[in-house]
């Protein structure tokens, strides 16, 4: 679904600014929630939270697209072999202990 919105915004330059603003707002709000969740387990992002969130979103979108294209009867990021292989490694690479490793 998100791909359709993105393609539509790419075709209609009047919609592009609104699309980008909505995307940015979503990433900022999700980043805040991820920051809270990571803090609860003693971690934080090792880079800008919004940028890290964008990387995670793009990985999940790619996994969902692959799941849909593979004709999975119940497409899901949660069961995507790609996401299961890569998401833990990406999260590990993007996080560090809250105390900075001290």
Beta strands, then each sheet from edge to edge (+ up, - down):
strand 1: 43-45
strand 2: 95-97
sheet 1: 1+ 2-
end
